Amino acid sequence: DDLEGAGVLSAVHAALAEAAEGAAGQEAPQLDFAMLDAALGVAEEAFAQQQEAAADEGSKHRKQGGGGPSSCHHVLLVELGELAHALELLAHLCLALAHAMHAPLLDRCATCCQLLASLAAPASASGAIPGLSSQGVSVLIEALAVVAQWHHFAGSSPSDAAMGPSVPRGLQRRGAPGAPA
C-alpha cells in the first residue's frame, strides 16, 4: 500500500507499458534490459507479497469456518493499483524476451504473469482476469507456449538442451518454499 501511495507501482506499470510498446511488432526489439529487470523485480516482489497476504487471509478465513471465497483478493488487487492490470503487458514482454533470447528476464516476467494471474482470477466471480482483452488472452497463451517450449528444452538431455535455450528455475524469494534461509 505504501508503494502505491508513493507512486512506485504506477511508475513500474509505466515502465512495463513503455517496454511492451517498444517491443510491439518488432522481431528484434530494442529493450532497456536494466530498466526492465528493475521494474520486473519490483513487480515480482509486490505480487509475491500480495500472494502471501492472500494465502494468510485464506487460511484465517478457513479457520473461522468461512466456506465461500474471500473478498481479500479484490482488496489486494486494489492495493496494487495500475499494476493489477499489467498481465497483458507482461504477456507481450514474455514474447519479446523469448525472441530476444533473454532467459533470466523471460523467467522473471513469466513468474510475474503466474503470480498476477493467481491473484486476479479468484477476485472475479467468473474466474476471468480483469482487464485482459481477448487479444491479451491470445498473447498470454502464445507467451505460455513459448515459456513451455523453453522449459522443455531445459528439461531435456544435455545435448538437446544445447540446441535450445534454457530457462533457470524461478527466482527464489525470502519465505518461498525451498528458498535458502
C-alpha beads as a LAMMPS data file, in Angstrom:
LAMMPS data file: protein, C-alpha beads

181 atoms
180 bonds

1 atom types
1 bond types

-500.0 500.0 xlo xhi
-500.0 500.0 ylo yhi
-500.0 500.0 zlo zhi

Masses

1 110.0

Atoms # bond

1 1 1 0.000 0.000 0.000
2 1 1 2.912 2.361 0.774
3 1 1 4.473 1.662 -2.620
4 1 1 1.258 2.544 -4.437
5 1 1 0.828 5.672 -2.320
6 1 1 4.367 6.772 -3.183
7 1 1 3.718 6.175 -6.887
8 1 1 6.252 3.347 -7.190
9 1 1 3.797 0.778 -8.514
10 1 1 2.411 3.285 -11.038
11 1 1 5.969 4.002 -12.193
12 1 1 6.616 0.262 -12.555
13 1 1 3.426 -0.081 -14.601
14 1 1 4.519 2.830 -16.805
15 1 1 7.962 1.240 -17.308
16 1 1 6.362 -2.094 -18.266
17 1 1 3.968 -0.318 -20.650
18 1 1 6.855 1.563 -22.268
19 1 1 8.857 -1.639 -22.690
20 1 1 5.862 -3.533 -24.119
21 1 1 5.131 -0.683 -26.523
22 1 1 8.770 -0.573 -27.613
23 1 1 8.780 -4.311 -28.227
24 1 1 5.439 -4.475 -30.046
25 1 1 5.681 -5.898 -33.535
26 1 1 9.463 -5.899 -33.664
27 1 1 11.421 -9.024 -34.446
28 1 1 14.486 -7.663 -32.634
29 1 1 13.039 -5.310 -30.018
30 1 1 15.216 -2.619 -28.507
31 1 1 14.663 -3.037 -24.781
32 1 1 16.408 -1.402 -21.856
33 1 1 17.154 -4.676 -20.069
34 1 1 18.430 -2.993 -16.888
35 1 1 15.276 -0.877 -16.548
36 1 1 13.078 -3.855 -17.361
37 1 1 14.929 -6.013 -14.825
38 1 1 14.373 -3.391 -12.123
39 1 1 10.682 -2.984 -12.998
40 1 1 10.091 -6.741 -13.086
41 1 1 11.926 -7.153 -9.784
42 1 1 9.641 -4.652 -8.039
43 1 1 6.543 -6.121 -9.705
44 1 1 7.521 -9.670 -8.771
45 1 1 8.087 -8.692 -5.137
46 1 1 4.781 -6.786 -4.982
47 1 1 2.891 -9.740 -6.496
48 1 1 4.648 -12.225 -4.193
49 1 1 3.786 -10.145 -1.118
50 1 1 0.159 -9.912 -2.203
51 1 1 0.108 -13.665 -2.905
52 1 1 1.425 -14.316 0.613
53 1 1 -1.176 -11.959 2.105
54 1 1 -3.917 -13.749 0.142
55 1 1 -2.735 -17.119 1.456
56 1 1 -2.688 -15.784 5.031
57 1 1 -6.188 -14.324 4.662
58 1 1 -7.465 -17.554 3.103
59 1 1 -6.041 -19.546 5.994
60 1 1 -7.696 -17.234 8.541
61 1 1 -10.969 -17.431 6.606
62 1 1 -10.935 -21.257 6.640
63 1 1 -10.074 -21.374 10.370
64 1 1 -13.043 -19.128 11.105
65 1 1 -15.326 -21.560 9.284
66 1 1 -15.850 -19.447 6.194
67 1 1 -16.715 -21.589 3.213
68 1 1 -17.068 -19.081 0.391
69 1 1 -14.443 -17.117 -1.456
70 1 1 -12.971 -14.195 0.425
71 1 1 -13.066 -10.655 -0.890
72 1 1 -9.418 -10.334 0.103
73 1 1 -8.196 -10.955 -3.474
74 1 1 -10.165 -7.932 -4.676
75 1 1 -8.714 -5.767 -1.881
76 1 1 -5.208 -6.991 -2.681
77 1 1 -5.649 -6.118 -6.353
78 1 1 -6.844 -2.632 -5.422
79 1 1 -3.662 -2.223 -3.348
80 1 1 -1.611 -2.986 -6.474
81 1 1 -3.190 -0.057 -8.306
82 1 1 -2.468 0.065 -12.050
83 1 1 -0.050 -2.829 -11.704
84 1 1 -3.031 -5.137 -11.123
85 1 1 -3.869 -4.676 -14.827
86 1 1 -0.394 -5.458 -16.180
87 1 1 -0.967 -9.069 -17.248
88 1 1 -1.406 -8.221 -20.928
89 1 1 1.757 -6.068 -20.845
90 1 1 3.658 -8.893 -19.177
91 1 1 2.475 -11.374 -21.803
92 1 1 3.713 -9.087 -24.591
93 1 1 7.039 -8.745 -22.792
94 1 1 7.343 -12.540 -22.442
95 1 1 7.126 -12.858 -26.211
96 1 1 9.660 -10.073 -26.786
97 1 1 12.075 -11.563 -24.249
98 1 1 11.726 -15.018 -25.802
99 1 1 12.561 -13.584 -29.227
100 1 1 15.480 -11.676 -27.698
101 1 1 16.596 -14.989 -26.118
102 1 1 16.928 -13.330 -22.705
103 1 1 16.158 -16.288 -20.448
104 1 1 16.603 -14.675 -16.996
105 1 1 14.195 -11.830 -17.756
106 1 1 11.813 -14.193 -19.537
107 1 1 11.717 -16.347 -16.416
108 1 1 11.110 -13.326 -14.186
109 1 1 8.400 -11.996 -16.497
110 1 1 6.691 -15.418 -16.670
111 1 1 6.808 -15.609 -12.867
112 1 1 5.105 -12.196 -12.692
113 1 1 2.406 -13.443 -15.088
114 1 1 1.823 -16.508 -12.944
115 1 1 1.636 -14.557 -9.673
116 1 1 -0.658 -11.869 -11.063
117 1 1 -2.978 -14.374 -12.727
118 1 1 -3.275 -16.356 -9.491
119 1 1 -4.196 -13.146 -7.659
120 1 1 -6.600 -11.823 -10.291
121 1 1 -8.679 -14.893 -11.171
122 1 1 -10.170 -15.518 -7.687
123 1 1 -11.169 -11.842 -7.437
124 1 1 -13.669 -12.331 -10.259
125 1 1 -16.817 -14.399 -9.761
126 1 1 -16.412 -15.830 -13.266
127 1 1 -12.715 -16.590 -12.825
128 1 1 -11.943 -14.188 -15.672
129 1 1 -8.959 -11.933 -15.229
130 1 1 -9.985 -8.269 -15.047
131 1 1 -8.506 -6.022 -17.736
132 1 1 -7.401 -8.864 -20.015
133 1 1 -8.807 -8.481 -23.514
134 1 1 -9.411 -11.344 -25.944
135 1 1 -6.235 -10.269 -27.768
136 1 1 -4.453 -10.301 -24.409
137 1 1 -5.636 -13.854 -23.796
138 1 1 -4.236 -14.840 -27.187
139 1 1 -0.887 -13.205 -26.427
140 1 1 -0.828 -14.798 -22.981
141 1 1 -1.440 -18.253 -24.459
142 1 1 1.305 -17.685 -27.028
143 1 1 3.661 -16.490 -24.287
144 1 1 2.875 -19.552 -22.177
145 1 1 3.600 -21.782 -25.166
146 1 1 6.967 -20.087 -25.683
147 1 1 7.865 -20.425 -21.996
148 1 1 6.758 -24.079 -22.022
149 1 1 8.950 -24.710 -25.070
150 1 1 11.925 -23.142 -23.307
151 1 1 11.274 -25.245 -20.191
152 1 1 11.008 -28.349 -22.397
153 1 1 14.473 -27.700 -23.778
154 1 1 15.816 -27.108 -20.272
155 1 1 14.360 -30.415 -19.077
156 1 1 15.719 -32.461 -21.987
157 1 1 19.004 -34.277 -22.258
158 1 1 22.098 -32.053 -22.216
159 1 1 22.609 -32.426 -25.962
160 1 1 19.011 -31.389 -26.662
161 1 1 19.253 -28.501 -24.200
162 1 1 22.362 -27.270 -26.006
163 1 1 20.275 -26.946 -29.173
164 1 1 17.710 -24.731 -27.481
165 1 1 17.633 -22.005 -24.872
166 1 1 17.326 -22.850 -21.221
167 1 1 15.411 -21.048 -18.541
168 1 1 16.643 -21.002 -14.966
169 1 1 14.353 -22.130 -12.176
170 1 1 12.025 -19.478 -10.809
171 1 1 13.629 -16.826 -8.709
172 1 1 13.757 -17.737 -5.059
173 1 1 12.289 -15.168 -2.716
174 1 1 12.527 -14.942 1.005
175 1 1 9.960 -17.212 2.564
176 1 1 9.357 -19.164 -0.643
177 1 1 9.345 -22.956 -0.338
178 1 1 12.880 -24.187 -0.930
179 1 1 14.399 -20.707 -0.589
180 1 1 17.627 -20.503 1.375
181 1 1 17.181 -19.198 4.908

Bonds

1 1 1 2
2 1 2 3
3 1 3 4
4 1 4 5
5 1 5 6
6 1 6 7
7 1 7 8
8 1 8 9
9 1 9 10
10 1 10 11
11 1 11 12
12 1 12 13
13 1 13 14
14 1 14 15
15 1 15 16
16 1 16 17
17 1 17 18
18 1 18 19
19 1 19 20
20 1 20 21
21 1 21 22
22 1 22 23
23 1 23 24
24 1 24 25
25 1 25 26
26 1 26 27
27 1 27 28
28 1 28 29
29 1 29 30
30 1 30 31
31 1 31 32
32 1 32 33
33 1 33 34
34 1 34 35
35 1 35 36
36 1 36 37
37 1 37 38
38 1 38 39
39 1 39 40
40 1 40 41
41 1 41 42
42 1 42 43
43 1 43 44
44 1 44 45
45 1 45 46
46 1 46 47
47 1 47 48
48 1 48 49
49 1 49 50
50 1 50 51
51 1 51 52
52 1 52 53
53 1 53 54
54 1 54 55
55 1 55 56
56 1 56 57
57 1 57 58
58 1 58 59
59 1 59 60
60 1 60 61
61 1 61 62
62 1 62 63
63 1 63 64
64 1 64 65
65 1 65 66
66 1 66 67
67 1 67 68
68 1 68 69
69 1 69 70
70 1 70 71
71 1 71 72
72 1 72 73
73 1 73 74
74 1 74 75
75 1 75 76
76 1 76 77
77 1 77 78
78 1 78 79
79 1 79 80
80 1 80 81
81 1 81 82
82 1 82 83
83 1 83 84
84 1 84 85
85 1 85 86
86 1 86 87
87 1 87 88
88 1 88 89
89 1 89 90
90 1 90 91
91 1 91 92
92 1 92 93
93 1 93 94
94 1 94 95
95 1 95 96
96 1 96 97
97 1 97 98
98 1 98 99
99 1 99 100
100 1 100 101
101 1 101 102
102 1 102 103
103 1 103 104
104 1 104 105
105 1 105 106
106 1 106 107
107 1 107 108
108 1 108 109
109 1 109 110
110 1 110 111
111 1 111 112
112 1 112 113
113 1 113 114
114 1 114 115
115 1 115 116
116 1 116 117
117 1 117 118
118 1 118 119
119 1 119 120
120 1 120 121
121 1 121 122
122 1 122 123
123 1 123 124
124 1 124 125
125 1 125 126
126 1 126 127
127 1 127 128
128 1 128 129
129 1 129 130
130 1 130 131
131 1 131 132
132 1 132 133
133 1 133 134
134 1 134 135
135 1 135 136
136 1 136 137
137 1 137 138
138 1 138 139
139 1 139 140
140 1 140 141
141 1 141 142
142 1 142 143
143 1 143 144
144 1 144 145
145 1 145 146
146 1 146 147
147 1 147 148
148 1 148 149
149 1 149 150
150 1 150 151
151 1 151 152
152 1 152 153
153 1 153 154
154 1 154 155
155 1 155 156
156 1 156 157
157 1 157 158
158 1 158 159
159 1 159 160
160 1 160 161
161 1 161 162
162 1 162 163
163 1 163 164
164 1 164 165
165 1 165 166
166 1 166 167
167 1 167 168
168 1 168 169
169 1 169 170
170 1 170 171
171 1 171 172
172 1 172 173
173 1 173 174
174 1 174 175
175 1 175 176
176 1 176 177
177 1 177 178
178 1 178 179
179 1 179 180
180 1 180 181
